[in-house]
Amino acid sequence: HIKGDDFDETVKAHRHSNITARTKHHPGYVRSLLSSLRHFPLSDFEEGLRQLQDKSFPAMVIWGDHDLVCPYESGSKRILELVPRIKLHTVKDSGHDDLSESLAPDVSKTIADFANNGG
């Protein structure tokens, strides 16, 4: 078991490695991360959704029901209240990072199916 300062350093090294890998393999990652930091904690979340109300194009939200970063229960409910036409795809037993890490192939398929079927 790792304890104290060693644990903190191990966590920091893992996070750095994770960010470095994502930056290398996902060209839009840094832009997305910076946007998240600018808008967290979803301060303009509802304003962005209100802008979708008058649009007619298909829209989908993919959300893990165990997401602790953006809580699923309250957030998904609010999204559907503001824009009822949005398709909510719930990923059971998954958290925030699971969607882009361990479940990435499943999420990619869900997005492709949605796009190929016109929403």
Secondary structure, DSSP 8 states (H G I E B T S, - for coil): ---HHHHHHHHHHHHHHHHHHHHHH-TTHHHHHHHHHHHTTTTTHHHHHHHHTT--S--EEEEETT-TTTTHHHHHHHHHHH-TTSEEEEETT--TGGGTTTTHHHHHHHHHHHHHTT-
